[in-house]
């Protein structure tokens, strides 16, 4: 078993900021990225936590992101705000566009934030939860590079194309889910590769289209959609809504950053916010209480709600700090020390 280390949330925040700012990211970008990866690490979602800082640094070194880009905001329509990331990280664009999205959703009942021309690497649930904390129902989606074969196919065409949703629950943690439309997130396969572990059957195929448990062969081949044609159809929906619908690229038209600096890792993200109060007026509280009966029935059968384990992990991390492999900690310390 690999050696682990436990550090406080404050120390993890300082480490993340140092890694990013010592490797070219502006303070604004460093703070936006740190807010996301620290929230994810705190909730013990390791594939999208502090580990992702390594990719942020490498992508910047390979010219795949402008670490000092300033987003451009456009008031597109009564219920639409657009943010051009200008080849910067999507997280700062979300932070800059969020106040406009909230205002439009509360005024109009439903609103959309389109982020274009952005480098995206992060989990989506911190974004939708930030909106549900404002009393809004939120849905977010983004395509990724072509890593996934469509159902029945043998080569990469679709992205992992995650979808996230959050429903506000006054006095309780929100109902939130965030999942890739592939069987697993690509980061899970990368973590298996780093740890020298095999992956389960059904996650991916190799470059010849054969099922594989070798993470290296999987990364060189294609991941598979969850639920066969159902996941494939949802993935296609994400490609369309967060691609052509907002004037951006399809996943297979982008490429990850590389050492030759020929990659094109920029694409779009779509976030939709809905105001229960705008739809329901004085009856809002009653209908939100009505929604609680569904959650109670789920739990009453012995099932768990999505993110339940995350919220439990959050409390552990707040009390005890975060625990992760020491090898990763040492790698991040080295990145934080380099100029």
KEKOL-69943 format. One record per residue (C-alpha): residue number from 1; x, z, y. Coordinates in Angstrom, 2 decimals. Each point is the difference from the previous one (the first is absolute). Last residue first. Layout:
% KEKOL-69943
+------+---------+---------+---------+
! resi !      px !      pz !      py !
+------+---------+---------+---------+
!  NUM !       X !       Z !       Y !
...
+------+---------+---------+---------+
% end
This chain:
% KEKOL-69943
+------+---------+---------+---------+
! resi !      px !      pz !      py !
+------+---------+---------+---------+
!  339 !    9.99 !  -10.81 !   29.01 !
!  338 !    0.02 !    1.62 !   -3.42 !
!  337 !   -0.84 !    3.67 !   -0.41 !
!  336 !   -3.72 !   -0.43 !   -0.54 !
!  335 !    0.65 !   -2.62 !   -2.67 !
!  334 !    2.29 !    2.41 !   -1.87 !
!  333 !   -2.60 !    2.78 !    0.24 !
!  332 !   -2.61 !   -2.43 !   -1.36 !
!  331 !    2.14 !   -0.77 !   -3.03 !
!  330 !    0.66 !    3.71 !   -0.59 !
!  329 !   -3.72 !    0.75 !    0.14 !
!  328 !   -0.74 !   -2.84 !   -2.40 !
!  327 !    2.55 !    1.34 !   -2.47 !
!  326 !   -1.48 !    3.47 !    0.49 !
!  325 !   -3.28 !   -1.23 !   -1.44 !
!  324 !   -3.13 !    1.32 !    1.79 !
!  323 !   -1.59 !    3.34 !    0.90 !
!  322 !   -1.86 !    0.61 !    3.26 !
!  321 !   -0.42 !    3.34 !    1.74 !
!  320 !   -1.54 !    3.16 !   -1.47 !
!  319 !   -3.14 !    0.86 !    1.98 !
!  318 !   -0.70 !   -3.29 !    1.75 !
!  317 !    1.13 !   -1.86 !   -3.10 !
!  316 !   -2.33 !    1.94 !   -2.26 !
!  315 !   -2.93 !   -0.56 !    2.38 !
!  314 !    0.64 !   -3.74 !    0.08 !
!  313 !    0.29 !   -0.12 !   -3.79 !
!  312 !   -3.56 !    1.32 !   -0.30 !
!  311 !   -1.16 !   -2.62 !    2.50 !
!  310 !    1.77 !   -2.71 !   -1.98 !
!  309 !   -1.53 !    1.21 !   -3.29 !
!  308 !   -3.47 !   -0.40 !    1.48 !
!  307 !    0.95 !   -3.45 !    1.34 !
!  306 !   -2.81 !   -1.72 !   -1.93 !
!  305 !   -2.71 !    2.47 !   -1.04 !
!  304 !    0.29 !    1.73 !   -3.32 !
!  303 !   -2.31 !   -0.20 !   -2.99 !
!  302 !   -1.40 !    3.11 !   -1.70 !
!  301 !   -3.56 !   -1.26 !    0.14 !
!  300 !   -0.76 !    2.28 !    2.95 !
!  299 !    2.89 !   -1.57 !    1.90 !
!  298 !   -1.79 !   -3.34 !    0.02 !
!  297 !   -3.41 !    1.57 !    0.71 !
!  296 !    1.43 !    1.98 !    2.92 !
!  295 !    1.58 !   -3.13 !    1.47 !
!  294 !   -3.33 !   -1.83 !   -0.19 !
!  293 !   -1.90 !    2.93 !    1.50 !
!  292 !    2.45 !    0.02 !    2.91 !
!  291 !   -1.36 !   -3.33 !    1.19 !
!  290 !   -3.28 !    1.74 !    0.88 !
!  289 !    1.94 !    2.39 !    2.23 !
!  288 !    1.37 !   -3.05 !    1.83 !
!  287 !   -3.58 !   -1.25 !    0.28 !
!  286 !   -1.22 !    3.24 !    1.53 !
!  285 !    2.86 !    0.22 !    2.48 !
!  284 !   -0.51 !   -3.55 !    1.23 !
!  283 !   -3.76 !    0.26 !    0.62 !
!  282 !    0.40 !    0.39 !    3.78 !
!  281 !    1.61 !   -3.43 !    0.24 !
!  280 !    0.22 !   -1.78 !   -3.36 !
!  279 !    1.95 !   -3.23 !    0.48 !
!  278 !    1.99 !    1.01 !    3.07 !
!  277 !    0.49 !    3.47 !   -1.43 !
!  276 !    1.28 !   -1.36 !   -3.31 !
!  275 !    2.72 !   -1.92 !    1.90 !
!  274 !    1.71 !   -2.71 !   -2.03 !
!  273 !    3.71 !   -0.92 !    0.13 !
!  272 !    1.57 !   -3.12 !   -1.50 !
!  271 !    3.76 !   -0.44 !   -0.40 !
!  270 !    1.55 !   -3.40 !   -0.76 !
!  269 !    3.70 !   -0.55 !   -0.63 !
!  268 !    2.12 !   -3.11 !    0.47 !
!  267 !    3.28 !   -1.60 !   -1.03 !
!  266 !    3.76 !    0.03 !    0.62 !
!  265 !    2.55 !    0.12 !   -2.81 !
!  264 !    1.53 !   -3.43 !    0.62 !
!  263 !    3.34 !    0.09 !   -1.82 !
!  262 !    2.92 !   -2.24 !    0.95 !
!  261 !    2.33 !    2.81 !    1.06 !
!  260 !    2.53 !   -0.89 !   -2.75 !
!  259 !   -0.05 !    3.66 !   -1.03 !
!  258 !   -3.73 !   -0.16 !   -0.62 !
!  257 !   -3.29 !    0.88 !    1.66 !
!  256 !   -3.04 !   -0.41 !   -2.23 !
!  255 !   -1.78 !   -3.32 !    0.07 !
!  254 !   -3.26 !   -1.13 !    1.61 !
!  253 !   -2.20 !   -3.02 !   -0.71 !
!  252 !   -0.94 !    1.46 !   -3.39 !
!  251 !   -1.71 !    2.89 !    1.77 !
!  250 !   -2.29 !   -2.15 !    2.13 !
!  249 !    0.89 !   -0.16 !    3.66 !
!  248 !   -1.81 !    1.09 !    3.16 !
!  247 !   -2.85 !   -1.11 !    2.21 !
!  246 !   -2.21 !    3.05 !   -0.50 !
!  245 !   -2.32 !   -1.61 !   -2.55 !
!  244 !    2.89 !   -2.15 !   -1.31 !
!  243 !    1.92 !    3.07 !   -1.26 !
!  242 !   -1.45 !    3.53 !   -0.07 !
!  241 !   -3.46 !   -1.21 !   -1.00 !
!  240 !    1.16 !   -2.85 !   -2.26 !
!  239 !    2.86 !    1.73 !   -1.82 !
!  238 !   -2.09 !    3.14 !   -0.37 !
!  237 !   -2.81 !   -2.00 !   -1.62 !
!  236 !    2.52 !   -1.59 !   -2.39 !
!  235 !    1.13 !    3.46 !   -1.08 !
!  234 !   -3.61 !    0.98 !   -0.62 !
!  233 !   -0.43 !   -3.09 !   -2.21 !
!  232 !    3.20 !    0.72 !   -1.97 !
!  231 !   -1.03 !    3.62 !   -0.47 !
!  230 !   -3.28 !   -1.17 !   -1.51 !
!  229 !    1.66 !   -2.82 !   -2.00 !
!  228 !    2.20 !    2.44 !   -1.99 !
!  227 !   -1.01 !    3.59 !    0.78 !
!  226 !    3.25 !    0.70 !    1.83 !
!  225 !    2.00 !   -3.03 !    1.05 !
!  224 !    3.31 !   -0.66 !   -1.81 !
!  223 !    3.55 !    0.11 !    1.32 !
!  222 !    2.17 !   -3.09 !   -0.24 !
!  221 !    3.49 !   -0.87 !   -1.20 !
!  220 !    3.28 !    1.12 !    1.55 !
!  219 !   -1.40 !    3.45 !    0.79 !
!  218 !   -1.43 !    0.17 !   -3.51 !
!  217 !    3.29 !   -1.03 !   -1.60 !
!  216 !    1.75 !    2.82 !    1.85 !
!  215 !   -2.80 !    2.44 !   -0.85 !
!  214 !    0.32 !   -0.77 !   -3.74 !
!  213 !   -3.33 !    0.70 !   -1.72 !
!  212 !   -0.87 !   -3.69 !   -0.25 !
!  211 !   -2.95 !   -2.31 !   -0.68 !
!  210 !    1.02 !   -3.65 !   -0.25 !
!  209 !   -0.52 !   -2.48 !    2.84 !
!  208 !    3.48 !   -1.49 !   -0.21 !
!  207 !    1.11 !    1.79 !    3.19 !
!  206 !   -1.00 !    3.34 !   -1.51 !
!  205 !   -3.50 !    1.49 !    0.01 !
!  204 !   -1.27 !    3.14 !    1.67 !
!  203 !   -1.89 !    3.28 !   -0.19 !
!  202 !   -1.71 !   -0.56 !   -3.33 !
!  201 !    2.57 !    1.77 !   -2.11 !
!  200 !    1.29 !    3.19 !    1.55 !
!  199 !    3.27 !   -0.06 !    1.98 !
!  198 !    3.43 !    0.82 !   -1.41 !
!  197 !    2.19 !    2.58 !    1.70 !
!  196 !    3.46 !   -0.35 !    1.57 !
!  195 !   -0.95 !    2.29 !    2.91 !
!  194 !    0.63 !   -2.68 !    2.63 !
!  193 !   -1.93 !   -2.54 !   -2.08 !
!  192 !   -2.92 !    2.39 !   -0.45 !
!  191 !   -0.02 !    0.59 !    3.76 !
!  190 !   -0.09 !   -3.76 !    0.61 !
!  189 !   -2.94 !   -0.35 !   -2.40 !
!  188 !   -1.90 !    2.70 !    1.91 !
!  187 !    0.93 !   -1.64 !    3.30 !
!  186 !   -1.79 !   -3.15 !   -1.08 !
!  185 !   -3.28 !    1.93 !    0.12 !
!  184 !   -1.81 !    0.14 !   -3.30 !
!  183 !   -2.48 !   -2.16 !   -1.93 !
!  182 !   -0.13 !   -2.38 !    2.97 !
!  181 !   -2.88 !    0.34 !    2.45 !
!  180 !    2.01 !    2.78 !    1.59 !
!  179 !   -1.75 !    3.26 !    0.65 !
!  178 !   -1.03 !    2.28 !    2.82 !
!  177 !   -2.97 !    2.33 !   -0.34 !
!  176 !   -1.41 !    2.55 !    2.38 !
!  175 !   -2.97 !    2.37 !    0.08 !
!  174 !    0.94 !    2.17 !    2.93 !
!  173 !    1.04 !    3.66 !   -0.35 !
!  172 !   -2.81 !    2.39 !    0.85 !
!  171 !   -1.72 !    1.55 !    3.01 !
!  170 !   -1.48 !   -3.30 !    1.10 !
!  169 !    0.55 !   -2.60 !   -2.75 !
!  168 !    1.30 !   -3.25 !    1.49 !
!  167 !    0.15 !   -3.00 !   -2.37 !
!  166 !    3.37 !   -1.73 !   -0.51 !
!  165 !    0.78 !   -3.36 !   -1.60 !
!  164 !    3.28 !   -1.71 !   -0.93 !
!  163 !    0.59 !   -3.43 !   -1.57 !
!  162 !    3.39 !   -1.20 !   -1.22 !
!  161 !    1.10 !   -3.62 !   -0.45 !
!  160 !    2.61 !    0.13 !   -2.78 !
!  159 !    0.55 !   -3.55 !    1.23 !
!  158 !   -1.31 !   -3.14 !   -1.65 !
!  157 !    1.92 !   -3.00 !   -1.35 !
!  156 !    2.54 !    1.21 !   -2.54 !
!  155 !    0.15 !   -1.98 !   -3.28 !
!  154 !   -1.88 !   -0.06 !   -3.30 !
!  153 !   -3.67 !   -0.35 !    0.86 !
!  152 !   -3.07 !    1.17 !   -1.91 !
!  151 !   -0.88 !    2.57 !    2.63 !
!  150 !    2.11 !   -0.81 !    3.06 !
!  149 !    3.73 !    0.78 !   -0.31 !
!  148 !    1.26 !    2.73 !    2.32 !
!  147 !    3.15 !    0.25 !    2.14 !
!  146 !   -0.74 !   -2.53 !    2.75 !
!  145 !    0.88 !    1.95 !    3.15 !
!  144 !   -2.54 !    2.53 !    1.24 !
!  143 !   -3.57 !   -0.28 !    1.19 !
!  142 !   -1.58 !    2.73 !    2.14 !
!  141 !   -3.14 !    2.09 !   -0.09 !
!  140 !   -1.67 !    2.81 !    1.92 !
!  139 !   -3.50 !    1.55 !   -0.06 !
!  138 !   -1.14 !    2.90 !    2.17 !
!  137 !   -3.11 !    2.13 !    0.47 !
!  136 !    0.35 !    1.75 !    3.34 !
!  135 !   -0.27 !    3.68 !    0.94 !
!  134 !    3.32 !    0.09 !    1.85 !
!  133 !    1.72 !    1.53 !   -3.04 !
!  132 !   -1.44 !   -3.02 !   -1.86 !
!  131 !    2.24 !   -2.16 !    2.20 !
!  130 !    3.23 !    1.85 !   -0.75 !
!  129 !   -1.08 !    0.00 !   -3.64 !
!  128 !   -0.17 !   -3.80 !    0.06 !
!  127 !    3.55 !   -0.21 !    1.35 !
!  126 !    1.52 !    2.66 !   -2.26 !
!  125 !   -1.65 !   -1.81 !   -2.96 !
!  124 !    1.75 !   -3.32 !    0.53 !
!  123 !    3.30 !    0.68 !   -1.74 !
!  122 !    2.92 !   -1.75 !    1.65 !
!  121 !    2.12 !   -3.13 !   -0.19 !
!  120 !   -1.28 !   -2.33 !    2.71 !
!  119 !    2.12 !   -2.20 !    2.28 !
!  118 !   -2.34 !   -1.44 !    2.58 !
!  117 !   -1.02 !   -3.38 !    1.41 !
!  116 !   -3.61 !    1.03 !    0.52 !
!  115 !   -1.96 !    3.25 !    0.10 !
!  114 !   -3.76 !   -0.49 !    0.19 !
!  113 !   -2.04 !    3.05 !    1.00 !
!  112 !   -3.72 !   -0.25 !   -0.70 !
!  111 !   -3.08 !    1.66 !    1.45 !
!  110 !   -3.36 !    1.40 !   -1.11 !
!  109 !   -2.56 !    2.10 !    1.83 !
!  108 !    0.54 !   -1.63 !    3.39 !
!  107 !    1.10 !    2.93 !    2.15 !
!  106 !    1.44 !    2.25 !   -2.70 !
!  105 !    1.66 !   -2.96 !   -1.70 !
!  104 !    1.41 !   -1.37 !    3.27 !
!  103 !    1.49 !    3.33 !    1.04 !
!  102 !    1.51 !    0.65 !   -3.41 !
!  101 !    1.53 !   -3.49 !   -0.19 !
!  100 !    1.49 !    0.30 !    3.49 !
!   99 !    1.54 !    3.39 !   -0.82 !
!   98 !    1.41 !   -1.40 !   -3.28 !
!   97 !    1.74 !   -3.09 !    1.42 !
!   96 !    3.22 !    1.73 !    1.09 !
!   95 !    0.25 !    2.12 !   -3.14 !
!   94 !   -0.82 !   -2.99 !   -2.19 !
!   93 !    2.63 !   -2.13 !    1.72 !
!   92 !    2.54 !    2.78 !   -0.52 !
!   91 !   -0.81 !   -0.01 !   -3.71 !
!   90 !    0.13 !   -3.79 !   -0.39 !
!   89 !    3.79 !   -0.13 !    0.32 !
!   88 !    1.27 !   -2.55 !    2.50 !
!   87 !   -0.12 !   -3.75 !   -0.25 !
!   86 !   -1.83 !   -0.34 !    3.33 !
!   85 !   -2.53 !    2.59 !   -1.19 !
!   84 !   -2.78 !   -2.06 !    1.58 !
!   83 !   -2.92 !    2.39 !    0.35 !
!   82 !   -3.57 !   -1.25 !    0.06 !
!   81 !   -3.08 !    1.95 !    1.02 !
!   80 !   -3.48 !   -1.04 !   -1.09 !
!   79 !   -3.42 !    1.52 !    0.67 !
!   78 !   -0.72 !   -1.25 !    3.52 !
!   77 !    2.51 !   -2.82 !   -0.43 !
!   76 !    3.73 !   -0.74 !   -0.07 !
!   75 !    1.37 !    2.84 !    2.10 !
!   74 !    3.60 !   -1.01 !   -0.68 !
!   73 !    2.85 !    2.46 !   -0.63 !
!   72 !    3.65 !   -1.07 !   -0.20 !
!   71 !    2.28 !    2.14 !   -2.20 !
!   70 !    3.53 !    0.83 !    1.19 !
!   69 !    2.77 !   -0.95 !   -2.39 !
!   68 !    2.94 !    2.42 !   -0.38 !
!   67 !    0.48 !   -0.11 !   -3.77 !
!   66 !   -0.52 !   -3.77 !   -0.11 !
!   65 !   -0.71 !   -0.48 !   -3.69 !
!   64 !    1.32 !   -2.24 !   -2.75 !
!   63 !    3.43 !   -0.50 !    1.55 !
!   62 !    1.80 !    1.06 !   -3.16 !
!   61 !    1.32 !    3.21 !    1.59 !
!   60 !   -3.55 !    0.84 !    1.13 !
!   59 !   -1.36 !   -0.60 !   -3.50 !
!   58 !    2.74 !    2.16 !   -1.49 !
!   57 !   -0.80 !    2.89 !    2.33 !
!   56 !   -3.74 !   -0.16 !   -0.62 !
!   55 !    0.59 !   -0.42 !   -3.74 !
!   54 !    2.05 !    3.19 !   -0.13 !
!   53 !   -2.67 !    1.79 !    2.03 !
!   52 !   -2.51 !   -0.82 !   -2.76 !
!   51 !    1.44 !    2.74 !   -2.22 !
!   50 !   -1.24 !    2.54 !    2.55 !
!   49 !   -3.57 !   -0.61 !   -1.15 !
!   48 !   -1.72 !   -3.09 !   -1.38 !
!   47 !    0.95 !    0.24 !   -3.70 !
!   46 !    0.16 !    3.79 !    0.20 !
!   45 !   -3.67 !    0.69 !    0.65 !
!   44 !    0.54 !    3.78 !    0.01 !
!   43 !   -2.45 !    0.76 !    2.84 !
!   42 !    2.86 !    1.13 !    2.24 !
!   41 !    1.82 !   -3.22 !   -0.91 !
!   40 !   -2.97 !   -2.03 !    1.27 !
!   39 !   -0.30 !    1.95 !    3.25 !
!   38 !    3.79 !   -0.24 !    0.47 !
!   37 !   -0.06 !   -3.75 !   -0.59 !
!   36 !   -2.73 !   -0.54 !    2.61 !
!   35 !    1.13 !    2.26 !    2.85 !
!   34 !    3.59 !   -1.13 !   -0.56 !
!   33 !   -0.95 !   -3.65 !    0.47 !
!   32 !   -1.79 !    0.70 !    3.29 !
!   31 !    2.78 !    2.27 !    1.28 !
!   30 !    2.77 !   -2.45 !   -0.88 !
!   29 !   -1.92 !   -2.88 !    1.60 !
!   28 !   -0.42 !    1.89 !    3.28 !
!   27 !    3.57 !    1.29 !   -0.03 !
!   26 !    1.35 !   -3.50 !   -0.45 !
!   25 !    1.34 !   -0.99 !   -3.40 !
!   24 !    3.64 !   -1.08 !   -0.21 !
!   23 !    1.43 !    1.71 !   -3.04 !
!   22 !    0.85 !    3.38 !    1.49 !
!   21 !   -3.57 !    0.16 !    1.31 !
!   20 !   -1.51 !   -0.57 !   -3.42 !
!   19 !    2.11 !    2.33 !   -2.11 !
!   18 !    0.01 !    2.68 !    2.71 !
!   17 !   -3.78 !   -0.08 !    0.36 !
!   16 !   -0.42 !    0.31 !   -3.75 !
!   15 !    2.42 !    2.92 !   -0.27 !
!   14 !   -1.64 !    1.87 !    2.88 !
!   13 !   -3.43 !   -0.43 !   -1.62 !
!   12 !    1.32 !    1.15 !   -3.37 !
!   11 !    1.53 !    3.07 !    1.65 !
!   10 !   -3.33 !    0.86 !    1.61 !
!    9 !   -1.86 !   -0.54 !   -3.26 !
!    8 !    2.33 !    2.47 !   -1.63 !
!    7 !    2.44 !   -1.00 !   -2.73 !
!    6 !   -0.08 !    0.17 !   -3.79 !
!    5 !    2.61 !   -1.76 !   -2.15 !
!    4 !   -0.15 !   -1.58 !   -3.42 !
!    3 !    2.52 !   -0.76 !   -2.75 !
!    2 !   -1.03 !   -2.81 !   -2.35 !
!    1 !   -1.33 !    0.91 !   -3.42 !
+------+---------+---------+---------+
% end
